[in-house]
Amino acid sequence: MGSTRRRGLRAGKERRDGAPSRMIAAVIGEVAQAGRLGRIAPGLAMLRGYRREWLRADLGAGLSVAAVALPTAIAYAQLAGFPPVVGLYASILPLVAYAVFGTSRQLIVNPDAATCAMVAAIVAPLAGGDADLYVMLAVALAALTGVACIAAGVFRLGFLADFLGRCSSGS
């Protein structure tokens, strides 16, 4: 009974010292920080709710997507005039970035034939056969495109996508 009474006194003393209110403030701070994190990096915020039982299915899905996406990205890189290793970077790094900064768990971000053709059509005439200039121009094009996409996100211009044509899958 003496130890219970001491705990009660200690708890009472903590209340007078403001410890519970500090705890509540810390919890509110965590929630606020999770909200900020969710706005900046939704993928990291989603990890808080990730369940261990999803891991096996997610690994299987990731491996099956990689089995198709990696060879395709390597081929597209070569078609666009880049070394094959560029295709590896172009297929892995955007996926990691989207996993952190993206909002959907069911989206594949990868190079495609249309992007490959557009990059080659824009950069090849400007490079004039110089491989180093070709790579620098392609990097500059990618950086400018990224800046334009970020600016569109900041200025909430997503509604403009409604004016673009929809893809048709033939089904």
One Martini backbone bead per residue (centre of mass of N, CA, C, O) as a GRO file, in nm:
protein
  171
    1MET     BB    1   0.056   0.064  -0.018
    2GLY     BB    2   0.295   0.258  -0.011
    3SER     BB    3   0.365   0.245  -0.319
    4THR     BB    4   0.091   0.344  -0.420
    5ARG     BB    5   0.102   0.612  -0.275
    6ARG     BB    6   0.358   0.713  -0.412
    7ARG     BB    7   0.253   0.705  -0.698
    8GLY     BB    8   0.022   0.901  -0.648
    9LEU     BB    9   0.201   1.134  -0.563
   10ARG     BB   10   0.367   1.142  -0.818
   11ALA     BB   11   0.132   1.196  -1.007
   12GLY     BB   12   0.043   1.456  -0.863
   13LYS     BB   13   0.310   1.602  -0.904
   14GLU     BB   14   0.306   1.592  -1.216
   15ARG     BB   15   0.056   1.759  -1.251
   16ARG     BB   16   0.172   2.014  -1.122
   17ASP     BB   17   0.426   2.020  -1.330
   18GLY     BB   18   0.301   1.936  -1.635
   19ALA     BB   19   0.351   1.655  -1.774
   20PRO     BB   20   0.085   1.588  -1.923
   21SER     BB   21   0.089   1.846  -2.095
   22ARG     BB   22   0.354   1.768  -2.237
   23MET     BB   23   0.248   1.509  -2.361
   24ILE     BB   24   0.024   1.636  -2.527
   25ALA     BB   25   0.209   1.824  -2.686
   26ALA     BB   26   0.373   1.595  -2.816
   27VAL     BB   27   0.140   1.459  -2.965
   28ILE     BB   28   0.055   1.706  -3.127
   29GLY     BB   29   0.331   1.739  -3.264
   30GLU     BB   30   0.328   1.466  -3.412
   31VAL     BB   31   0.074   1.516  -3.577
   32ALA     BB   32   0.176   1.771  -3.718
   33GLN     BB   33   0.425   1.639  -3.842
   34ALA     BB   34   0.269   1.427  -4.004
   35GLY     BB   35   0.125   1.638  -4.177
   36ARG     BB   36   0.379   1.755  -4.306
   37LEU     BB   37   0.489   1.491  -4.413
   38GLY     BB   38   0.235   1.426  -4.587
   39ARG     BB   39   0.281   1.671  -4.781
   40ILE     BB   40   0.579   1.610  -4.870
   41ALA     BB   41   0.586   1.273  -4.779
   42PRO     BB   42   0.351   1.042  -4.818
   43GLY     BB   43   0.512   0.773  -4.815
   44LEU     BB   44   0.628   0.803  -4.528
   45ALA     BB   45   0.354   0.832  -4.383
   46MET     BB   46   0.246   0.545  -4.476
   47LEU     BB   47   0.447   0.369  -4.307
   48ARG     BB   48   0.294   0.383  -4.033
   49GLY     BB   49   0.054   0.180  -4.169
   50TYR     BB   50   0.226  -0.058  -4.216
   51ARG     BB   51   0.201  -0.402  -4.285
   52ARG     BB   52   0.362  -0.698  -4.254
   53GLU     BB   53   0.159  -0.874  -4.440
   54TRP     BB   54   0.235  -0.707  -4.712
   55LEU     BB   55   0.530  -0.777  -4.792
   56ARG     BB   56   0.508  -1.028  -4.972
   57ALA     BB   57   0.327  -0.901  -5.193
   58ASP     BB   58   0.513  -0.658  -5.253
   59LEU     BB   59   0.760  -0.819  -5.343
   60GLY     BB   60   0.622  -0.968  -5.575
   61ALA     BB   61   0.538  -0.716  -5.730
   62GLY     BB   62   0.820  -0.589  -5.759
   63LEU     BB   63   0.951  -0.825  -5.917
   64SER     BB   64   0.753  -0.829  -6.157
   65VAL     BB   65   0.801  -0.539  -6.247
   66ALA     BB   66   1.111  -0.560  -6.282
   67ALA     BB   67   1.109  -0.786  -6.503
   68VAL     BB   68   0.982  -0.573  -6.709
   69ALA     BB   69   1.109  -0.279  -6.666
   70LEU     BB   70   1.415  -0.306  -6.703
   71PRO     BB   71   1.441  -0.402  -7.000
   72THR     BB   72   1.274  -0.172  -7.116
   73ALA     BB   73   1.452   0.066  -7.017
   74ILE     BB   74   1.706  -0.022  -7.166
   75ALA     BB   75   1.586  -0.007  -7.451
   76TYR     BB   76   1.498   0.292  -7.441
   77ALA     BB   77   1.778   0.408  -7.398
   78GLN     BB   78   1.896   0.305  -7.665
   79LEU     BB   79   1.687   0.445  -7.851
   80ALA     BB   80   1.771   0.741  -7.732
   81GLY     BB   81   2.110   0.718  -7.706
   82PHE     BB   82   2.189   0.550  -7.456
   83PRO     BB   83   2.313   0.389  -7.218
   84PRO     BB   84   2.192   0.122  -7.039
   85VAL     BB   85   2.230   0.246  -6.747
   86VAL     BB   86   2.016   0.468  -6.781
   87GLY     BB   87   1.773   0.273  -6.762
   88LEU     BB   88   1.816   0.195  -6.471
   89TYR     BB   89   1.789   0.478  -6.350
   90ALA     BB   90   1.505   0.541  -6.494
   91SER     BB   91   1.360   0.298  -6.320
   92ILE     BB   92   1.449   0.341  -6.013
   93LEU     BB   93   1.452   0.641  -5.911
   94PRO     BB   94   1.150   0.717  -5.963
   95LEU     BB   95   1.032   0.504  -5.772
   96VAL     BB   96   1.159   0.610  -5.514
   97ALA     BB   97   1.051   0.897  -5.531
   98TYR     BB   98   0.748   0.815  -5.541
   99ALA     BB   99   0.741   0.661  -5.273
  100VAL     BB  100   0.789   0.930  -5.113
  101PHE     BB  101   0.613   1.169  -5.291
  102GLY     BB  102   0.373   1.006  -5.337
  103THR     BB  103   0.003   0.900  -5.331
  104SER     BB  104   0.034   0.612  -5.464
  105ARG     BB  105   0.036   0.249  -5.457
  106GLN     BB  106  -0.077   0.216  -5.786
  107LEU     BB  107   0.208   0.308  -5.940
  108ILE     BB  108   0.389   0.344  -6.245
  109VAL     BB  109   0.727   0.458  -6.291
  110ASN     BB  110   0.833   0.492  -6.635
  111PRO     BB  111   0.957   0.449  -6.914
  112ASP     BB  112   0.867   0.533  -7.257
  113ALA     BB  113   0.823   0.555  -7.592
  114ALA     BB  114   0.738   0.854  -7.609
  115THR     BB  115   0.971   0.974  -7.447
  116CYS     BB  116   1.197   0.861  -7.616
  117ALA     BB  117   1.117   1.005  -7.881
  118MET     BB  118   1.120   1.298  -7.776
  119VAL     BB  119   1.411   1.314  -7.683
  120ALA     BB  120   1.542   1.239  -7.952
  121ALA     BB  121   1.403   1.471  -8.123
  122ILE     BB  122   1.524   1.708  -7.950
  123VAL     BB  123   1.839   1.632  -7.898
  124ALA     BB  124   1.983   1.528  -8.156
  125PRO     BB  125   1.995   1.793  -8.331
  126LEU     BB  126   2.152   1.961  -8.109
  127ALA     BB  127   2.411   1.769  -8.077
  128GLY     BB  128   2.547   1.666  -8.350
  129GLY     BB  129   2.688   1.376  -8.237
  130ASP     BB  130   2.746   1.455  -7.941
  131ALA     BB  131   2.742   1.264  -7.662
  132ASP     BB  132   2.783   1.469  -7.431
  133LEU     BB  133   2.571   1.674  -7.524
  134TYR     BB  134   2.335   1.483  -7.523
  135VAL     BB  135   2.332   1.433  -7.218
  136MET     BB  136   2.313   1.728  -7.124
  137LEU     BB  137   2.046   1.793  -7.271
  138ALA     BB  138   1.877   1.571  -7.132
  139VAL     BB  139   1.917   1.675  -6.845
  140ALA     BB  140   1.799   1.954  -6.895
  141LEU     BB  141   1.521   1.857  -6.985
  142ALA     BB  142   1.453   1.707  -6.722
  143ALA     BB  143   1.483   1.949  -6.531
  144LEU     BB  144   1.270   2.134  -6.667
  145THR     BB  145   1.037   1.937  -6.635
  146GLY     BB  146   1.049   1.922  -6.327
  147VAL     BB  147   1.003   2.221  -6.272
  148ALA     BB  148   0.727   2.235  -6.413
  149CYS     BB  149   0.588   2.024  -6.230
  150ILE     BB  150   0.632   2.167  -5.961
  151ALA     BB  151   0.495   2.431  -6.036
  152ALA     BB  152   0.219   2.302  -6.096
  153GLY     BB  153   0.181   2.201  -5.804
  154VAL     BB  154   0.206   2.470  -5.651
  155PHE     BB  155  -0.028   2.610  -5.854
  156ARG     BB  156  -0.259   2.410  -5.908
  157LEU     BB  157  -0.260   2.271  -6.237
  158GLY     BB  158  -0.419   1.992  -6.265
  159PHE     BB  159  -0.675   2.080  -6.433
  160LEU     BB  160  -0.527   2.076  -6.716
  161ALA     BB  161  -0.549   1.762  -6.761
  162ASP     BB  162  -0.851   1.770  -6.862
  163PHE     BB  163  -0.753   1.880  -7.161
  164LEU     BB  164  -0.637   1.617  -7.207
  165GLY     BB  165  -0.594   1.333  -7.348
  166ARG     BB  166  -0.687   1.011  -7.335
  167CYS     BB  167  -0.611   0.702  -7.294
  168SER     BB  168  -0.608   0.406  -7.497
  169SER     BB  169  -0.635   0.042  -7.445
  170GLY     BB  170  -0.865  -0.122  -7.624
  171SER     BB  171  -1.113  -0.193  -7.396
   0.00000   0.00000   0.00000
